Amino acid sequence: MNKLILSLRFWEIVFHLVNREGMRVIFISKSESEIWLEDDRKEPYQIIRIAQKDLDWSSELRRDIKETYERGNQVRKQLSLRNANLTNVILSPYEPVDSYSELIDSPRPLTGGGKQDQRTILLPLEKLDEKLFPLATEWKLKEMPTFLSFNELEDPESVIYSFKHSVKRSSEKRVEEEKKIFMYGSPVLTFIMIGIILVVFSIVEMYGSSTDTATLIAFGAKFNPLILEGEWWRFF
């Protein structure tokens, strides 16, 4: 039961960050229990890793933090965001039974982190609202994620599936839009350069010929004797 509730809360949060706040999906694990997001709403961008894990002991938390930070460095390089901060958010049914406070951090609702800052935030289900609110404030979310009443759901697994599908579809749609901009966006700079070339070509043809050496030199072509006399602008 707890695992089902955990999965529901996980996907409710991810759905909100992607569909409501506009964060970008970087990676979804095969088990669909871990997702990496890029918060590119405004600079400085940050990387957010959200995972659902059943943590019994602090050693498991310590191992997860180490692996996440190593993977985070790879993600930074892949996205050319070497100075981006990394926030590792872990949802767990319960807190580890032994001491773990030295391993985790607190949200910073009033102050931001520096460059390449790496933090881990633990969100136990029983303290979810309490822990999530300052994090939402730090991320400057438009609103808090809303959570459905689990006991009132007839088919929780179908609800979870719908959240997953919506997140994946939003991610695919964004990728398609970015490809369209890259492939079919208006090449304004190219048109400007072509226009300048045509104008200069026409002027050269009016005053001589584009195949005449003397005319080309008169219009600024690279000519070493004149460059030696100080006309360095002919390099350009």
PyMOL commands that set and color helices and strands:
alter all, ss='L'
color gray80, all
select helices_A, chain A and resi 2-20+58-79+101-103+125-138+150-152+156-184+188-207+213-218+224-228+232-235
alter helices_A, ss='H'
color red, helices_A
select strands_A, chain A and resi 24-28+34-39+46-52+85-92+118-124
alter strands_A, ss='S'
color yellow, strands_A
deselect
rebuild
show_as cartoon
